[in-house]
Structures are given as structure tokens and as C-alpha cells.
Amino acid sequence: MNQCISISDVSIIIDDKPILQHVSLGVGEGELVYIVGAVGSGKSSLLKTVYAEMDYEDGSVSVLGYDLDYIRRRQIPELRRQMGIIFQDYALLHHLTIRQNLDFVLRATGWKRKAERDARIEEVLRQVDLVESIGRYPHELSGGEQQRVAIARAMLNSPRLILADEPTGNLDADTGRRIMSLLDSLRQEGTTVVIVTHNMRHLTDFPGRVYRCHDGMVEEVSEPSTLAPCGDANHQVHIIGTVNP
């Protein structure tokens, strides 16, 4: 299996404070991978490192064939055009309609023809069952609907990789399951999906590989079903990242 993400012996340090050290992990093309752990354990920092938002020290990171050790600033938009990034707070522009939100992304990523943009917007909204909301504003939608718009936005450029940071964190259980089902369907179509979550139910309902951030380490969980809701229960793991004493 080709590697979509490869991280080798990397340390993430913020304001001289080590967040994660000696992290090594790999994500293959078409995989569903979870990153779990307590608040402040480094989950989001790890995700930001993958989409070149956060610097790292030592080691190496390769994402979608880009070596982040040597990537130039002008290449970062090229990398991100191959990604879809989904945030917990949806990150929609509230003064724009849903159509305008999605059109803003397409124009920013080089789609010149309005007719092609309109067709693509309707296509992704149809995939998330929200075509009828195309002219509405974000505040007129429920939380679950806003998150589905965020997923549609992430799908616009047919990304090879989707990174989702707590995509169901603000949603009720039924809506959260619907969002997870949608993400899993994208994975089944060949898109690599990496999800930061604190919801252990997802790991059972939509199985994938699991990494856990804890005490400055990243560890691969061999038995996800033994994780407690907070992710702190005793469980079998293969440790792949450590903190120097």
C-alpha cells in the first residue's frame, strides 16, 4: 500500500514546550485512521503538522508526495488543494450564502469558469443532501447541516486526503453518526480519511486504525474496543512515539 502520510521521528514543540516527541506513523492510501486522546494531548497539533500549518523539529514528514522538510511556501497551496480539511467549528463565512461559501473556495483554488463552479457546487451539495439549502446562510442551518456543508467544501477539489478535526464534536449522536457514515463512504470510494475524535463509539461503528496521543507519546492502539470514552483506559498498544526523560 502506498503511503499517503509518512512521519518519522518528529517532535512538535510550542513555545519551547514539547507537545509530542519522536513520533513515527504512516497512513496508507484509502485508509480510515483515527487520532484520539485527551484535550491538550497534541491531536490537533499533529493534524496541523500534516497540512503544513505547524512546524516541527527533527525527523521528516512526507504528505501526498511532498517532503515537508523542503517544501517551499508557494507549494503549500498546491499541497492543500489535494486535501480537504474539516474543522469542528465548521469555519463557514457567515455573511455568505452556502453557494457563495463554496464558490469562494473554488475561485481561490483556480476554477475560472462560473458554469463549472456552479455545476461542481451543486454536485457536492447533492452528495450531502443539501442542494435545497444552496441559497441559505449558515446561521439558517442546524449544526449537522453546517457540518455537512463543511464536508461538501472539503470535497470540492476531489481531494486524495481528508483531515477532520472533531467533526462530530458539536453534534448529537444521530447527526454525528450520519456525518461519520458520510466520511466512511468517501473512504470506501478511495479517499484517505484521518479523523481526530474523542467519541470512542465511532471506532466501533466505523472501524479503522487508531493512534492515541498521551503523555507526549503517539501510540498505535491494537484493541480500540478497550478504550474508555475519554481514551484513558488500559489497553494494548504498540508505542511509536516517546518523550525523552
GUKEVO-343898 format. One record per residue (C-alpha): y, x, z. Coordinates in pm, whole numbers, plus 50000, padded with zeros to 5 digits. Layout:
BEGIN
{{Y; X; Z}}
...
% end
This chain:
BEGIN
{{50000; 50000; 50000}}
{{50343; 50134; 49905}}
{{50585; 50188; 50192}}
{{50895; 49970; 50191}}
{{51028; 50130; 50511}}
{{50928; 50470; 50647}}
{{51077; 50603; 50971}}
{{50963; 50940; 51104}}
{{51059; 51091; 51443}}
{{51405; 50930; 51454}}
{{51637; 50900; 51755}}
{{51907; 50633; 51788}}
{{52190; 50727; 52024}}
{{52501; 50519; 52100}}
{{52796; 50671; 52289}}
{{52576; 50965; 52395}}
{{52320; 50723; 52541}}
{{51969; 50738; 52392}}
{{51859; 50391; 52284}}
{{51535; 50484; 52107}}
{{51385; 50829; 52058}}
{{51110; 50985; 51848}}
{{51050; 50660; 51659}}
{{50797; 50661; 51375}}
{{50686; 50348; 51193}}
{{50601; 50224; 50847}}
{{50627; 49885; 50676}}
{{50431; 49823; 50359}}
{{50545; 49614; 50065}}
{{50475; 49244; 50114}}
{{50413; 49273; 50489}}
{{50538; 49046; 50768}}
{{50643; 49264; 51060}}
{{50789; 49162; 51397}}
{{51008; 49367; 51630}}
{{51002; 49234; 51986}}
{{51138; 49345; 52322}}
{{51383; 49260; 52596}}
{{51758; 49223; 52543}}
{{51913; 49566; 52505}}
{{51585; 49739; 52423}}
{{51705; 49857; 52082}}
{{51564; 49591; 51847}}
{{51888; 49518; 51663}}
{{51984; 49887; 51660}}
{{51656; 49963; 51486}}
{{51728; 49692; 51229}}
{{52082; 49823; 51172}}
{{51940; 50169; 51110}}
{{51721; 50026; 50835}}
{{52015; 49870; 50649}}
{{52229; 50182; 50696}}
{{52475; 50026; 50940}}
{{52390; 50262; 51225}}
{{52350; 50638; 51215}}
{{52050; 50818; 51361}}
{{51966; 51169; 51472}}
{{51674; 51393; 51377}}
{{51377; 51280; 51173}}
{{51402; 51086; 50848}}
{{51437; 50729; 50722}}
{{51341; 50601; 50378}}
{{51410; 50239; 50275}}
{{51319; 50095; 49935}}
{{51301; 50445; 49791}}
{{51640; 50553; 49928}}
{{51636; 50857; 50155}}
{{51895; 50767; 50420}}
{{51926; 51133; 50521}}
{{52106; 51198; 50194}}
{{52234; 50857; 50084}}
{{52595; 50853; 49967}}
{{52838; 50588; 50084}}
{{52867; 50444; 49732}}
{{52488; 50400; 49722}}
{{52473; 50182; 50034}}
{{52583; 49863; 49847}}
{{52313; 49940; 49588}}
{{52053; 49955; 49866}}
{{52176; 49636; 50032}}
{{52165; 49444; 49705}}
{{51788; 49483; 49728}}
{{51790; 49339; 50081}}
{{51855; 49002; 50235}}
{{51997; 49017; 50588}}
{{51981; 48709; 50814}}
{{52180; 48700; 51136}}
{{52121; 48487; 51446}}
{{52478; 48351; 51434}}
{{52444; 48264; 51061}}
{{52760; 48464; 50970}}
{{52887; 48196; 50733}}
{{53253; 48177; 50629}}
{{53368; 47851; 50788}}
{{53671; 47798; 50566}}
{{53447; 47793; 50258}}
{{53200; 47531; 50140}}
{{52833; 47619; 50113}}
{{52872; 47670; 49738}}
{{53173; 47895; 49796}}
{{52990; 48095; 50064}}
{{52706; 48172; 49824}}
{{52936; 48226; 49528}}
{{53131; 48481; 49733}}
{{52813; 48689; 49772}}
{{52719; 48666; 49405}}
{{53065; 48770; 49289}}
{{53063; 49060; 49534}}
{{52728; 49180; 49401}}
{{52828; 49181; 49036}}
{{52746; 48834; 48895}}
{{53019; 48783; 48633}}
{{52925; 48453; 48467}}
{{53015; 48139; 48660}}
{{52742; 47933; 48493}}
{{52477; 48184; 48601}}
{{52616; 48191; 48954}}
{{52615; 47812; 48976}}
{{52255; 47794; 48849}}
{{52138; 48055; 49099}}
{{52316; 47884; 49389}}
{{52151; 47551; 49311}}
{{51814; 47724; 49272}}
{{51817; 47887; 49618}}
{{51956; 47577; 49787}}
{{51676; 47375; 49629}}
{{51426; 47621; 49779}}
{{51563; 47549; 50128}}
{{51608; 47173; 50063}}
{{51986; 47176; 50089}}
{{52114; 47104; 49740}}
{{52277; 46786; 49867}}
{{52489; 46992; 50109}}
{{52637; 47221; 49844}}
{{52990; 47083; 49886}}
{{52991; 47063; 50265}}
{{53141; 47309; 50512}}
{{52929; 47500; 50767}}
{{53068; 47303; 51063}}
{{52937; 46984; 50900}}
{{52578; 47113; 50917}}
{{52334; 47139; 51205}}
{{52227; 47478; 51337}}
{{51900; 47458; 51149}}
{{52079; 47369; 50826}}
{{52322; 47658; 50869}}
{{52031; 47896; 50919}}
{{51867; 47764; 50602}}
{{52193; 47836; 50419}}
{{52182; 48188; 50563}}
{{51828; 48226; 50427}}
{{51940; 48094; 50088}}
{{52220; 48351; 50092}}
{{51967; 48625; 50169}}
{{51756; 48510; 49873}}
{{52037; 48513; 49615}}
{{51959; 48854; 49466}}
{{51579; 48813; 49487}}
{{51552; 49088; 49750}}
{{51250; 49310; 49791}}
{{51314; 49318; 50168}}
{{51442; 49055; 50412}}
{{51564; 49161; 50757}}
{{51607; 48874; 51003}}
{{51769; 48930; 51344}}
{{51660; 48649; 51581}}
{{51663; 48389; 51300}}
{{51539; 48110; 51529}}
{{51713; 48217; 51849}}
{{51965; 47929; 51849}}
{{51728; 47660; 51720}}
{{51495; 47404; 51875}}
{{51120; 47462; 51846}}
{{51059; 47231; 51549}}
{{51351; 47365; 51349}}
{{51255; 47721; 51439}}
{{50905; 47665; 51309}}
{{51045; 47531; 50983}}
{{51259; 47844; 50944}}
{{50959; 48067; 51015}}
{{50749; 47875; 50763}}
{{51015; 47936; 50501}}
{{51028; 48310; 50577}}
{{50649; 48331; 50569}}
{{50642; 48159; 50231}}
{{50876; 48428; 50097}}
{{50637; 48691; 50230}}
{{50349; 48520; 50054}}
{{50546; 48549; 49730}}
{{50564; 48927; 49777}}
{{50887; 48984; 49971}}
{{50863; 49220; 50269}}
{{50992; 49041; 50581}}
{{51093; 49211; 50909}}
{{51187; 48979; 51195}}
{{51345; 49059; 51530}}
{{51240; 48785; 51772}}
{{51186; 48701; 52137}}
{{50972; 48397; 52050}}
{{50610; 48500; 52106}}
{{50486; 48170; 51961}}
{{50582; 48291; 51614}}
{{50340; 48583; 51643}}
{{50050; 48341; 51682}}
{{50163; 48078; 51430}}
{{50259; 48330; 51161}}
{{50054; 48647; 51219}}
{{50191; 48986; 51120}}
{{50212; 49337; 51255}}
{{50412; 49373; 51576}}
{{50627; 49657; 51711}}
{{50769; 49645; 52063}}
{{51084; 49821; 52188}}
{{51052; 49909; 52557}}
{{51195; 50185; 52780}}
{{51329; 50379; 52484}}
{{50998; 50367; 52301}}
{{50870; 50182; 51998}}
{{50504; 50090; 52017}}
{{50272; 49902; 51787}}
{{50107; 49610; 51963}}
{{49734; 49584; 51892}}
{{49688; 49243; 52061}}
{{50007; 49035; 52015}}
{{49844; 48729; 52175}}
{{49861; 48905; 52514}}
{{50240; 48941; 52507}}
{{50427; 48732; 52762}}
{{50723; 48518; 52648}}
{{50962; 48797; 52747}}
{{50743; 49058; 52580}}
{{50677; 49244; 52905}}
{{50317; 49158; 52983}}
{{50045; 49421; 52997}}
{{49889; 49458; 52656}}
{{49709; 49711; 52441}}
{{49948; 49921; 52237}}
{{49950; 50229; 52022}}
{{50257; 50427; 52128}}
{{50452; 50562; 51831}}
{{50785; 50647; 51993}}
{{50868; 50815; 52324}}
{{51164; 50923; 52530}}
{{51190; 51284; 52632}}
{{51186; 51324; 53010}}
% end
